[in-house]
């Protein structure tokens, strides 16, 4: 088990560390028109209305941390409800949702139930991958797999196709490496190589996982130790979009054929990499909180490989 130090220098185990960390939810609406992802902000109803009629949209929700109730945001349930409400109000309804992990805060049955009630209440199909907070039940992730693992392999990885786009849900929160770095593992990488064999290079690929697949700030565990092996398997594809949560802030990078994007939180922000002693919730005055939370809309259009990404805050600015 990885051990960390608390604010007073005391050692804390993984569960305690997770209890002390405040995380939030992310809602990102994605549009896919003929293959290229384009984000559509949860609050960007006008932009959503511009979604290409020939394509389809999907929504990303992440880091909802149902069960978290500490000072930085004792109302994480309500902010998730708000985000879902915005999705339901969009004039262009998404075809499905993806949740990029940390559905719950402590993997309890009641937390999973509440999340299912809120997210499932939106009436959309939802594709999940777990965050590290979702696999800390006494059976090390069985609670997650019993609810969301049908048809998945290993710790919950899988793929599916929608309107000519190949979606791959990866799990990088099992056997975290030093400092909390994500890890895919040999079995999952072997599965990925086999999964992609039948996919043509011209097929747009969307990969989603909890921890970023690019090294944003390894000192805080904001990266995936063996991501390079996964990305090597994706090199032959003309358009690859990688969606992550975990860091509760928007960061984007385009590297070759791959666009990496991390989403905003809907509950509270985390500090920018390296600007605080450690990652975790960044408490701000209540009046500022919603200006620092929000969602990202991304549009994907056939013939356009670059992403058009529009980020919106919960305050609407």
DRENZAVEX-692605 format. One record per residue: chain; x, y, z of N, C-alpha, C in turn. Coordinates in steps of 0.001 Angstrom, whole numbers. Layout:
BEGIN
(A, (X, Y, Z), (X, Y, Z), (X, Y, Z))
...
END
This chain:
BEGIN
(A, (842, -1203, 0), (0, 0, 0), (878, 1255, 0))
(A, (525, 2208, -812), (1259, 3457, -842), (895, 4308, 360))
(A, (1883, 4849, 1021), (1641, 5702, 2161), (2061, 7131, 1837))
(A, (1375, 8076, 2440), (1637, 9481, 2214), (1783, 10152, 3577))
(A, (2157, 11377, 3544), (2290, 12158, 4764), (1165, 13178, 4838))
(A, (605, 13330, 6041), (-419, 14324, 6243), (182, 15703, 6407))
(A, (-694, 16681, 6637), (-224, 18067, 6717), (714, 18286, 7887))
(A, (618, 17439, 8903), (1507, 17573, 10056), (2683, 16614, 9981))
(A, (2851, 16015, 8837), (3972, 15120, 8668), (3701, 13705, 9085))
(A, (2479, 13418, 9584), (2170, 12073, 10042), (1891, 11181, 8844))
(A, (2255, 9904, 8939), (1952, 8998, 7850), (460, 8731, 7785))
(A, (-53, 8654, 6600), (-1471, 8337, 6418), (-1577, 7240, 5386))
(A, (-2510, 6329, 5610), (-2696, 5279, 4628), (-3550, 5798, 3478))
(A, (-3744, 4928, 2462), (-4400, 5393, 1251), (-5840, 5832, 1494))
(A, (-6571, 5039, 2300), (-7956, 5407, 2544), (-8047, 6728, 3284))
(A, (-7163, 6894, 4317), (-7168, 8154, 5046), (-6830, 9304, 4129))
(A, (-5861, 9071, 3264), (-5499, 10136, 2327), (-6685, 10521, 1466))
(A, (-7433, 9529, 1016), (-8585, 9824, 176), (-9656, 10555, 959))
(A, (-9819, 10184, 2237), (-10814, 10858, 3064), (-10463, 12327, 3243))
(A, (-9152, 12619, 3297), (-8718, 13988, 3541), (-8714, 14830, 2274))
(A, (-8851, 14195, 1152), (-8798, 14926, -98), (-10214, 15284, -532))
(A, (-10354, 16457, -979), (-11667, 16925, -1402), (-11655, 17025, -2916))
(A, (-12582, 16342, -3502), (-12620, 16321, -4953), (-14006, 16702, -5406))
(A, (-14134, 16894, -6651), (-15422, 17357, -7137), (-15781, 16708, -8448))
(A, (-16896, 17073, -8974), (-17381, 16484, -10209), (-17077, 17340, -11412))
(A, (-17000, 16691, -12501), (-16727, 17378, -13742), (-17786, 17009, -14747))
(A, (-18258, 17955, -15447), (-19194, 17670, -16515), (-18694, 18244, -17813))
(A, (-18519, 17415, -18772), (-18020, 17859, -20062), (-18899, 17255, -21134))
(A, (-19456, 18081, -21932), (-20277, 17591, -23029), (-19449, 17530, -24293))
(A, (-19479, 16386, -24911), (-18702, 16184, -26119), (-19632, 15903, -27278))
(A, (-19309, 16491, -28394), (-20046, 16224, -29614), (-19159, 15463, -30574))
(A, (-19708, 14518, -31246), (-18977, 13809, -32283), (-19776, 13901, -33562))
(A, (-19229, 14593, -34507), (-19887, 14720, -35796), (-19013, 14080, -36848))
(A, (-19380, 12903, -37254), (-18631, 12218, -38285), (-17257, 11789, -37849))
(A, (-16938, 11958, -36576), (-15682, 11394, -36140), (-14791, 12271, -35320))
(A, (-14884, 13586, -35395), (-13955, 14433, -34670), (-14660, 15038, -33460))
(A, (-14140, 14821, -32242), (-14801, 15330, -31046), (-14771, 16855, -30939))
(A, (-15859, 17410, -30519), (-15968, 18839, -30245), (-16678, 18987, -28924))
(A, (-16121, 19764, -27995), (-16766, 19902, -26691), (-17907, 20895, -26763))
(A, (-18929, 20589, -25977), (-20069, 21487, -25832), (-20291, 21664, -24350))
(A, (-20054, 22875, -23822), (-20127, 23100, -22389), (-21485, 22776, -21827))
(A, (-21474, 22262, -20588), (-22735, 21983, -19921), (-23609, 23214, -19870))
(A, (-22960, 24348, -19715), (-23718, 25587, -19640), (-23773, 26279, -20986))
(A, (-23180, 25689, -21960), (-23125, 26312, -23272), (-24278, 25873, -24148))
(A, (-25496, 26152, -23677), (-26654, 25698, -24415), (-26642, 26212, -25852))
(A, (-26184, 27460, -26014), (-26175, 28025, -27354), (-25222, 27249, -28250))
(A, (-24065, 26910, -27677), (-23112, 26134, -28452), (-23646, 24738, -28712))
(A, (-24315, 24197, -27710), (-24879, 22865, -27903), (-25869, 22857, -29049))
(A, (-26590, 23945, -29169), (-27568, 24027, -30243), (-26900, 24027, -31606))
(A, (-25590, 24350, -31604), (-24869, 24380, -32858), (-24306, 23022, -33241))
(A, (-24550, 22030, -32412), (-24021, 20702, -32696), (-24450, 20240, -34074))
(A, (-23520, 19736, -34824), (-23852, 19315, -36179), (-24950, 18272, -36162))
(A, (-25953, 18504, -36964), (-27106, 17617, -36950), (-26754, 16221, -37425))
(A, (-25689, 16094, -38217), (-25333, 14794, -38755), (-24523, 13964, -37765))
(A, (-24068, 14563, -36685), (-23243, 13845, -35733), (-24013, 13445, -34501))
(A, (-23279, 13290, -33418), (-23924, 12990, -32155), (-23110, 13620, -31044))
(A, (-23693, 13725, -29892), (-22995, 14306, -28756), (-22901, 13288, -27635))
(A, (-21887, 13454, -26824), (-21819, 12694, -25584), (-21304, 13602, -24482))
(A, (-21631, 13272, -23270), (-21317, 14110, -22128), (-20343, 13418, -21189))
(A, (-19348, 14161, -20747), (-18397, 13629, -19769), (-18705, 14186, -18382))
(A, (-18856, 13272, -17425), (-18971, 13633, -16012), (-17803, 12980, -15287))
(A, (-17184, 13685, -14366), (-16032, 13116, -13691), (-15945, 13625, -12259))
(A, (-15329, 12812, -11409), (-15000, 13256, -10049), (-16197, 13843, -9317))
(A, (-17278, 13107, -9321), (-18460, 13587, -8599), (-18320, 13382, -7096))
(A, (-17503, 12432, -6656), (-17175, 12253, -5233), (-18391, 12287, -4324))
(A, (-19380, 11551, -4704), (-20573, 11496, -3870), (-20194, 10933, -2493))
(A, (-20587, 11622, -1458), (-20234, 11246, -91), (-19279, 12230, 543))
(A, (-18632, 13025, -247), (-17756, 14050, 306), (-18617, 15191, 841))
(A, (-18298, 15638, 2075), (-19146, 16674, 2675), (-18343, 17658, 3514))
(A, (-17057, 17787, 3212), (-16222, 18662, 4033), (-16320, 20117, 3570))
(A, (-15584, 20986, 4293), (-15817, 22422, 4197), (-15636, 22993, 2794))
(A, (-14707, 22482, 2043), (-14455, 23067, 731), (-15673, 22991, -175))
(A, (-16453, 21954, 13), (-17736, 21878, -679), (-18616, 20825, -6))
(A, (-19394, 21231, 973), (-20300, 20264, 1617), (-21512, 19936, 760))
(A, (-21561, 20484, -432), (-22743, 20313, -1278), (-22382, 19701, -2631))
(A, (-21460, 18747, -2620), (-21048, 18126, -3878), (-22209, 17414, -4571))
(A, (-23127, 16901, -3776), (-24312, 16277, -4374), (-25111, 17313, -5164))
(A, (-25245, 18480, -4575), (-26042, 19510, -5241), (-25372, 20021, -6509))
(A, (-24044, 20158, -6482), (-23387, 20644, -7693), (-23439, 19598, -8801))
(A, (-23415, 18323, -8420), (-23603, 17293, -9443), (-25016, 17368, -10010))
(A, (-25990, 17547, -9118), (-27365, 17691, -9597), (-27489, 18885, -10539))
(A, (-26786, 19967, -10189), (-26838, 21148, -11043), (-26263, 20846, -12420))
(A, (-25140, 20131, -12418), (-24519, 19791, -13697), (-25446, 18904, -14531))
(A, (-26042, 17924, -13891), (-26954, 17038, -14622), (-28161, 17821, -15130))
(A, (-28617, 18755, -14308), (-29737, 19588, -14745), (-29399, 20390, -15990))
(A, (-28156, 20864, -16040), (-27732, 21609, -17232), (-27711, 20706, -18452))
(A, (-27283, 19488, -18248), (-27259, 18542, -19374), (-28674, 18298, -19891))
(A, (-29563, 18080, -18954), (-30943, 17801, -19360), (-31582, 18985, -20075))
(A, (-31069, 20186, -19766), (-31648, 21382, -20378), (-31051, 21703, -21734))
(A, (-29992, 20998, -22096), (-29363, 21286, -23377), (-30331, 21021, -24522))
(A, (-30365, 21905, -25480), (-31276, 21681, -26613), (-30862, 20489, -27471))
(A, (-29554, 20210, -27492), (-29051, 19053, -28246), (-28681, 17980, -27237))
(A, (-29522, 17009, -27067), (-29306, 15990, -26052), (-28173, 15040, -26448))
(A, (-27289, 14733, -25489), (-26210, 13782, -25791), (-26764, 12374, -26004))
(A, (-26034, 11603, -26802), (-26438, 10220, -27037), (-26149, 9353, -25822))
(A, (-25119, 9708, -25061), (-24767, 8958, -23856), (-23839, 9801, -23010))
(A, (-23562, 9335, -21808), (-22618, 9986, -20907), (-21432, 9062, -20670))
(A, (-20274, 9653, -20411), (-19155, 8904, -19862), (-18818, 9520, -18498))
(A, (-18455, 8657, -17566), (-18006, 9136, -16254), (-16565, 8685, -16088))
(A, (-15657, 9644, -15950), (-14239, 9319, -15898), (-13719, 9194, -14458))
(A, (-14532, 8601, -13608), (-14020, 8129, -12340), (-14197, 9024, -11139))
(A, (-13992, 8399, -9959), (-14325, 9001, -8679), (-15802, 9372, -8655))
(A, (-16586, 8368, -8943), (-18039, 8501, -8829), (-18391, 8781, -7377))
(A, (-17750, 8033, -6494), (-17993, 8159, -5057), (-16727, 8663, -4372))
(A, (-16882, 8962, -3093), (-15704, 9375, -2330), (-15049, 8209, -1615))
(A, (-15854, 7279, -1109), (-15299, 6175, -330), (-15860, 4820, -731))
(A, (-16442, 4722, -1903), (-16868, 3425, -2457), (-17932, 2717, -1632))
(A, (-18728, 3457, -873), (-19771, 2796, -99), (-20995, 2537, -976))
(A, (-21798, 1583, -551), (-22991, 1246, -1324), (-23941, 2430, -1425))
(A, (-24083, 3156, -323), (-25010, 4295, -347), (-24515, 5400, -1274))
(A, (-23185, 5580, -1322), (-22651, 6594, -2225), (-22853, 6194, -3686))
(A, (-22621, 4919, -3973), (-22885, 4456, -5341), (-24372, 4600, -5676))
(A, (-25225, 4309, -4698), (-26663, 4419, -4938), (-27060, 5865, -5257))
(A, (-26521, 6799, -4464), (-26858, 8207, -4681), (-26381, 8681, -6046))
(A, (-25159, 8291, -6391), (-24622, 8687, -7706), (-25488, 8129, -8827))
(A, (-25870, 6869, -8677), (-26695, 6246, -9718), (-28034, 6945, -9848))
(A, (-28571, 7361, -8712), (-29861, 8037, -8737), (-29763, 9378, -9456))
(A, (-28685, 10125, -9178), (-28544, 11453, -9785), (-28161, 11340, -11253))
(A, (-27101, 10595, -11510), (-26607, 10513, -12888), (-27567, 9697, -13744))
(A, (-28008, 8555, -13179), (-28941, 7739, -13938), (-30272, 8419, -14147))
(A, (-30610, 9337, -13233), (-31868, 10050, -13358), (-31951, 10946, -14562))
(A, (-30777, 11206, -15165), (-30769, 12044, -16361), (-31374, 11320, -17551))
(A, (-31433, 9996, -17462), (-32078, 9242, -18532), (-31186, 8891, -19702))
(A, (-29863, 8968, -19497), (-28929, 8643, -20572), (-28184, 7346, -20242))
(A, (-27750, 6645, -21267), (-26799, 5566, -21051), (-25492, 6168, -20547))
(A, (-24838, 5481, -19617), (-23603, 6002, -19036), (-22520, 4931, -19125))
(A, (-21346, 5325, -19605), (-20177, 4445, -19646), (-19180, 4950, -18602))
(A, (-18799, 4049, -17713), (-17965, 4438, -16575), (-16560, 3863, -16669))
(A, (-15601, 4568, -16086), (-14323, 3991, -15666), (-14117, 4432, -14221))
(A, (-13422, 3635, -13422), (-13272, 3992, -12001), (-12146, 4981, -11746))
(A, (-12329, 5756, -10684), (-11232, 6518, -10112), (-10712, 5767, -8894))
(A, (-9639, 6283, -8302), (-9068, 5586, -7150), (-10029, 5568, -5967))
(A, (-10933, 6527, -5910), (-11915, 6553, -4823), (-13007, 5500, -4984))
(A, (-13106, 4912, -6160), (-14172, 3953, -6430), (-13773, 2514, -6149))
(A, (-12531, 2301, -5760), (-12069, 916, -5578), (-11479, 700, -4193))
(A, (-11958, 1458, -3204), (-11424, 1330, -1846), (-12417, 640, -920))
(A, (-13343, -95, -1511), (-14215, -923, -687), (-13385, -2073, -122))
(A, (-13952, -2816, 793), (-13199, -3867, 1479), (-12759, -4979, 538))
(A, (-13350, -5060, -632), (-12965, -6073, -1607), (-12197, -5487, -2790))
(A, (-11607, -4316, -2567), (-10686, -3704, -3539), (-11272, -3562, -4934))
(A, (-12433, -2985, -5004), (-13009, -2663, -6302), (-14158, -3544, -6740))
(A, (-14483, -4560, -5952), (-15591, -5432, -6355), (-16903, -4661, -6422))
(A, (-17086, -3710, -5492), (-18334, -2934, -5472), (-18521, -2187, -6786))
(A, (-17431, -1635, -7303), (-17516, -936, -8585), (-17844, -1907, -9708))
(A, (-17114, -3024, -9749), (-17294, -3970, -10854), (-18679, -4592, -10834))
(A, (-19233, -4828, -9653), (-20573, -5403, -9592), (-21612, -4468, -10186))
(A, (-21350, -3180, -10108), (-22314, -2210, -10639), (-22035, -1839, -12084))
(A, (-20754, -1720, -12429), (-20414, -1142, -13727), (-19522, -2027, -14587))
(A, (-19207, -3210, -14106), (-18216, -4021, -14814), (-18777, -5022, -15810))
(A, (-20065, -5029, -16034), (-20634, -6000, -16973), (-20009, -5841, -18361))
(A, (-19460, -6914, -18878), (-18863, -6872, -20216), (-17457, -6328, -20259))
(A, (-16948, -5864, -19121), (-15606, -5297, -19088), (-14576, -6380, -18780))
(A, (-13342, -6062, -19008), (-12228, -6961, -18704), (-11475, -6453, -17478))
(A, (-10780, -7371, -16820), (-9886, -6998, -15731), (-10559, -6120, -14687))
(A, (-9950, -4975, -14412), (-10465, -4049, -13405), (-11570, -3161, -13946))
(A, (-11972, -3411, -15201), (-13102, -2644, -15745), (-12847, -1964, -17071))
(A, (-11819, -2380, -17822), (-11542, -1730, -19098), (-12368, -2386, -20205))
(A, (-12659, -1617, -21242), (-13544, -2077, -22304), (-13491, -1098, -23465))
(A, (-14149, -1461, -24536), (-14272, -541, -25677), (-15648, -705, -26282))
(A, (-16031, 276, -27055), (-17281, 193, -27806), (-17200, 1157, -28979))
(A, (-18105, 980, -29908), (-18134, 1833, -31097), (-19456, 2586, -31170))
(A, (-19356, 3819, -31621), (-20562, 4639, -31772), (-20379, 5536, -32988))
(A, (-21242, 5370, -33969), (-21251, 6235, -35153), (-19866, 6395, -35775))
(A, (-19155, 5313, -35908), (-17863, 5360, -36572), (-16704, 5797, -35708))
(A, (-16942, 6001, -34421), (-15879, 6380, -33481), (-15634, 5202, -32538))
(A, (-14365, 4890, -32310), (-14004, 3810, -31395), (-13668, 4413, -30034))
(A, (-14420, 4026, -29009), (-14217, 4505, -27644), (-13520, 3422, -26829))
(A, (-12528, 3840, -26051), (-11782, 2910, -25203), (-11770, 3455, -23777))
(A, (-12345, 2699, -22863), (-12316, 3066, -21452), (-11214, 2309, -20743))
(A, (-10223, 3025, -20228), (-9080, 2398, -19574), (-9140, 2614, -18060))
(A, (-8500, 1725, -17339), (-8443, 1802, -15870), (-6984, 1979, -15462))
(A, (-6669, 3126, -14895), (-5277, 3385, -14487), (-5161, 3748, -13013))
(A, (-6088, 3226, -12208), (-6094, 3562, -10779), (-5825, 2352, -9885))
(A, (-5447, 1236, -10482), (-5119, 37, -9717), (-3597, -67, -9620))
(A, (-3105, -413, -8449), (-1653, -529, -8240), (-930, 751, -8610))
(A, (-1388, 1842, -8027), (-767, 3136, -8295), (730, 3088, -7984))
(A, (1480, 3821, -8774), (2934, 3841, -8604), (3339, 4934, -7624))
(A, (4639, 5052, -7419), (5174, 6001, -6436), (4619, 7402, -6673))
(A, (4173, 8027, -5594), (3626, 9368, -5690), (2195, 9412, -6183))
(A, (1600, 8243, -6424), (216, 8203, -6893), (59, 8163, -8386))
(A, (1151, 7965, -9122), (1062, 7884, -10581), (142, 6745, -10992))
(A, (-636, 6992, -12029), (-1516, 5963, -12557), (-730, 4825, -13180))
(A, (-1431, 3714, -13359), (-785, 2523, -13898), (-1808, 1724, -14698))
(A, (-1431, 1342, -15918), (-2310, 533, -16768), (-2024, -961, -16589))
(A, (-779, -1321, -16560), (-396, -2713, -16346), (-307, -3506, -17640))
(A, (458, -4592, -17566), (752, -5393, -18759), (-497, -6040, -19345))
(A, (-1381, -6541, -18502), (-2580, -7208, -19011), (-3463, -6255, -19807))
(A, (-3651, -5068, -19271), (-4503, -4105, -19961), (-3854, -3614, -21257))
(A, (-2549, -3406, -21226), (-1849, -2974, -22439), (-1918, -4046, -23519))
(A, (-1817, -5304, -23116), (-1947, -6391, -24089), (-3352, -6428, -24678))
(A, (-4341, -6233, -23817), (-5727, -6181, -24299), (-5900, -5010, -25268))
(A, (-5336, -3850, -24925), (-5473, -2674, -25788), (-4871, -2937, -27168))
(A, (-3694, -3536, -27181), (-3050, -3844, -28472), (-3943, -4743, -29315))
(A, (-4557, -5732, -28682), (-5441, -6647, -29408), (-6721, -5947, -29835))
(A, (-7255, -5107, -28968), (-8504, -4386, -29273), (-8335, -3480, -30486))
(A, (-7190, -2833, -30591), (-6988, -1853, -31658), (-6625, -2497, -32992))
(A, (-6276, -3774, -32983), (-5874, -4437, -34227), (-6950, -4359, -35292))
(A, (-8191, -4491, -34891), (-9289, -4534, -35859), (-9806, -3153, -36231))
(A, (-9212, -2106, -35676), (-9684, -744, -35918), (-8810, -98, -36990))
(A, (-9436, 440, -38025), (-8661, 1049, -39102), (-8037, 2352, -38632))
(A, (-6923, 2708, -39273), (-6191, 3912, -38873), (-6996, 5183, -39108))
(A, (-7981, 5111, -39968), (-8792, 6303, -40250), (-9942, 6484, -39259))
(A, (-10127, 5511, -38392), (-11209, 5602, -37404), (-10812, 6532, -36270))
(A, (-11613, 7541, -35973), (-11316, 8380, -34800), (-11409, 7543, -33528))
(A, (-10490, 7790, -32613), (-10446, 7040, -31364), (-10563, 8020, -30198))
(A, (-11440, 7707, -29266), (-11570, 8480, -28026), (-11215, 7555, -26871))
(A, (-10191, 7921, -26133), (-9756, 7158, -24967), (-10144, 7937, -23720))
(A, (-10741, 7269, -22757), (-11058, 7954, -21504), (-10611, 7108, -20319))
(A, (-10040, 7783, -19358), (-9522, 7155, -18136), (-9515, 8212, -17041))
(A, (-9328, 7794, -15821), (-9417, 8765, -14724), (-8176, 9659, -14641))
(A, (-7028, 9075, -14405), (-5798, 9851, -14249), (-5261, 10217, -15635))
(A, (-4776, 11432, -15809), (-4267, 11832, -17129), (-3226, 10859, -17669))
(A, (-3267, 10681, -18977), (-2299, 9798, -19644), (-1056, 10563, -20075))
(A, (-993, 11834, -19779), (234, 12590, -20049), (762, 13126, -18723))
(A, (2053, 13304, -18693), (2723, 13662, -17438), (2532, 15146, -17153))
(A, (1424, 15459, -16498), (1148, 16855, -16166), (2041, 17329, -15025))
(A, (2087, 16551, -13959), (2944, 16896, -12821), (3171, 15625, -12018))
(A, (4137, 14830, -12442), (4371, 13535, -11783), (4636, 13642, -10293))
(A, (5167, 14776, -9850), (5432, 14926, -8415), (4164, 14824, -7585))
(A, (3037, 15122, -8200), (1743, 15001, -7520), (970, 13764, -7998))
(A, (1612, 12921, -8755), (920, 11757, -9281), (3, 12070, -10434))
(A, (176, 13201, -11066), (-692, 13612, -12161), (-100, 13137, -13491))
(A, (-205, 11875, -13691), (297, 11240, -14905), (129, 9739, -14752))
(A, (448, 9007, -15791), (320, 7545, -15769), (1659, 6935, -16126))
(A, (2149, 6097, -15256), (3509, 5586, -15335), (3818, 4927, -16675))
(A, (2903, 4100, -17184), (3167, 3361, -18417), (2298, 3842, -19578))
(A, (1915, 5111, -19540), (1067, 5654, -20606), (1770, 5631, -21961))
(A, (3073, 5771, -21966), (3796, 5821, -23241), (3535, 4571, -24074))
(A, (3379, 3428, -23406), (3123, 2194, -24149), (1732, 2216, -24785))
(A, (781, 2771, -24090), (-567, 2896, -24668), (-574, 3884, -25822))
(A, (101, 4994, -25635), (123, 6015, -26680), (854, 5525, -27922))
(A, (1830, 4662, -27736), (2528, 4093, -28896), (1568, 3266, -29750))
(A, (637, 2609, -29102), (-351, 1811, -29837), (-1338, 2688, -30600))
(A, (-1434, 3950, -30222), (-2390, 4865, -30836), (-1758, 5741, -31912))
(A, (-479, 5575, -32153), (222, 6466, -33080), (-298, 6363, -34509))
(A, (-752, 5192, -34905), (-1123, 5012, -36308), (-2487, 5616, -36656))
(A, (-3217, 6060, -35642), (-4545, 6618, -35888), (-4455, 8116, -36188))
(A, (-5300, 8548, -37089), (-5239, 9944, -37522), (-5786, 10914, -36500))
(A, (-6732, 10472, -35687), (-7347, 11359, -34699), (-7566, 10594, -33405))
(A, (-6895, 11028, -32359), (-7032, 10400, -31043), (-7322, 11508, -30022))
(A, (-8354, 11309, -29245), (-8703, 12250, -28185), (-8661, 11508, -26857))
(A, (-7933, 12047, -25910), (-7777, 11418, -24596), (-8432, 12311, -23544))
(A, (-9439, 11779, -22876), (-10216, 12533, -21886), (-9938, 11991, -20490))
(A, (-9637, 12878, -19577), (-9346, 12479, -18201), (-10018, 13425, -17215))
(A, (-10037, 13010, -15968), (-10479, 13850, -14860), (-9332, 13974, -13868))
(A, (-9627, 13754, -12596), (-8634, 13599, -11531), (-8018, 14889, -11029))
(A, (-7652, 15804, -11911), (-6927, 16989, -11442), (-7834, 18200, -11253))
(A, (-9096, 18086, -11646), (-10110, 19096, -11359), (-9786, 20462, -11954))
(A, (-9194, 20484, -13061), (-8914, 21734, -13757), (-8658, 21420, -15220))
(A, (-8870, 22413, -16039), (-8709, 22215, -17473), (-7249, 22341, -17853))
(A, (-6757, 21341, -18508), (-5448, 21410, -19137), (-5555, 20674, -20458))
(A, (-4896, 21187, -21463), (-4968, 20563, -22773), (-3614, 20620, -23453))
(A, (-3337, 19574, -24178), (-2108, 19515, -24952), (-2381, 18733, -26227))
(A, (-1809, 19223, -27316), (-1887, 18493, -28581), (-484, 18026, -28924))
(A, (-352, 16748, -29118), (960, 16183, -29434), (784, 15209, -30594))
(A, (1212, 15648, -31760), (1030, 14815, -32938), (-441, 14619, -33245))
(A, (-867, 13383, -33293), (-2256, 13054, -33611), (-3145, 12982, -32369))
(A, (-2591, 13277, -31219), (-3319, 13071, -29963), (-3616, 14411, -29286))
(A, (-4876, 14599, -28937), (-5275, 15741, -28119), (-5622, 15235, -26727))
(A, (-4953, 15785, -25739), (-5205, 15427, -24344), (-6041, 16541, -23711))
(A, (-7006, 16148, -22911), (-7838, 17156, -22262), (-8261, 16674, -20884))
(A, (-8073, 17519, -19885), (-8597, 17236, -18552), (-9689, 18244, -18241))
(A, (-10623, 17823, -17426), (-11849, 18593, -17249), (-11878, 19383, -15945))
(A, (-12685, 20430, -15941), (-12964, 21196, -14732), (-13757, 20365, -13732))
(A, (-13690, 20786, -12522), (-14533, 20226, -11478), (-15839, 21007, -11399))
(A, (-16876, 20347, -10935), (-18121, 21064, -10673), (-18278, 21402, -9188))
(A, (-17320, 21020, -8354), (-17466, 21278, -6919), (-16422, 22264, -6397))
(A, (-15179, 22033, -6667), (-14127, 22958, -6207), (-12858, 22675, -6984))
(A, (-12012, 23689, -7096), (-10786, 23527, -7878), (-9650, 22925, -7067))
(A, (-8648, 22496, -7757), (-7374, 22144, -7139), (-6338, 23174, -7593))
(A, (-5252, 23298, -6848), (-4228, 24272, -7245), (-3558, 23878, -8547))
(A, (-3026, 24873, -9216), (-2239, 24598, -10416), (-1010, 23779, -10024))
(A, (-534, 22947, -10924), (587, 22067, -10594), (1773, 22826, -9987))
(A, (2226, 22375, -8842), (3418, 22941, -8218), (3212, 24234, -7472))
(A, (1988, 24725, -7399), (1749, 26009, -6731), (1322, 25851, -5284))
(A, (1278, 24641, -4787), (904, 24371, -3397), (1772, 23219, -2912))
(A, (1836, 23030, -1606), (2661, 21925, -1087), (2217, 20561, -1584))
(A, (928, 20410, -1872), (407, 19118, -2302), (-886, 19340, -3072))
(A, (-1321, 18337, -3829), (-2622, 18474, -4497), (-3750, 18344, -3490))
(A, (-4904, 18764, -3873), (-6067, 18662, -3000), (-6989, 19832, -3236))
(A, (-8030, 19926, -2459), (-9013, 20984, -2667), (-8429, 22362, -2405))
(A, (-8823, 23304, -3222), (-8401, 24692, -3052), (-9623, 25497, -2641))
(A, (-9649, 25855, -1391), (-10803, 26576, -863), (-10757, 28024, -1303))
(A, (-11863, 28491, -1797), (-11975, 29885, -2239), (-13215, 30482, -1596))
(A, (-13327, 31796, -1549), (-14548, 32406, -1009), (-15777, 31882, -1747))
(A, (-16861, 31662, -1000), (-18061, 31073, -1621), (-18501, 31794, -2885))
(A, (-18361, 33105, -2891), (-18809, 33851, -4062), (-17973, 33613, -5295))
(A, (-16788, 33059, -5108), (-15903, 32825, -6249), (-15938, 31382, -6746))
(A, (-16494, 30520, -5917), (-16378, 29095, -6215), (-16923, 28739, -7588))
(A, (-18114, 29206, -7886), (-18736, 28787, -9147), (-18052, 29400, -10354))
(A, (-17243, 30465, -10114), (-16459, 31007, -11220), (-15256, 30140, -11552))
(A, (-14923, 29235, -10650), (-13759, 28380, -10854), (-14148, 26944, -11173))
(A, (-15429, 26721, -11283), (-15938, 25388, -11608), (-16617, 25437, -12966))
(A, (-16747, 24287, -13551), (-17471, 24305, -14812), (-17236, 23081, -15655))
(A, (-17408, 23278, -16901), (-17409, 22162, -17834), (-16733, 22594, -19133))
(A, (-16507, 21654, -19970), (-15849, 21925, -21243), (-16643, 21287, -22377))
(A, (-16895, 22077, -23365), (-17579, 21563, -24540), (-16575, 21358, -25662))
(A, (-16634, 20227, -26263), (-15693, 19905, -27328), (-16465, 19381, -28535))
(A, (-16160, 19913, -29683), (-16835, 19482, -30910), (-15872, 18711, -31795))
(A, (-16378, 17707, -32402), (-15608, 16881, -33321), (-16350, 16839, -34650))
(A, (-15678, 17239, -35686), (-16322, 17283, -36993), (-15509, 16482, -37991))
(A, (-16204, 15835, -38875), (-15523, 15059, -39909), (-14656, 15991, -40752))
(A, (-13435, 15577, -40972), (-12517, 16375, -41768), (-11708, 17367, -40970))
(A, (-12032, 17503, -39677), (-11254, 18396, -38809), (-10587, 17562, -37743))
(A, (-9284, 17533, -37763), (-8599, 16728, -36764), (-8394, 17479, -35458))
(A, (-8287, 18819, -35541), (-8071, 19559, -34306), (-9388, 19730, -33557))
(A, (-9292, 19790, -32252), (-10470, 19966, -31414), (-10822, 21438, -31297))
(A, (-12101, 21712, -31245), (-12568, 23057, -30900), (-13166, 22945, -29508))
(A, (-12486, 23485, -28532), (-12878, 23281, -27142), (-13327, 24593, -26522))
(A, (-14469, 24563, -25917), (-15025, 25743, -25256), (-15297, 25378, -23803))
(A, (-14637, 26098, -22897), (-14831, 25832, -21474), (-15765, 26881, -20887))
(A, (-16666, 26433, -20062), (-17622, 27336, -19418), (-17615, 27084, -17914))
(A, (-17755, 28165, -17146), (-17830, 27990, -15699), (-19275, 27791, -15265))
(A, (-19456, 27277, -14069), (-20811, 27120, -13558), (-21506, 28460, -13405))
(A, (-20696, 29516, -13205), (-21289, 30838, -13100), (-21680, 31382, -14466))
(A, (-21266, 30688, -15487), (-21681, 31079, -16830), (-20793, 32068, -17508))
(A, (-19668, 32448, -16862), (-18779, 33435, -17480), (-17748, 32750, -18353))
END
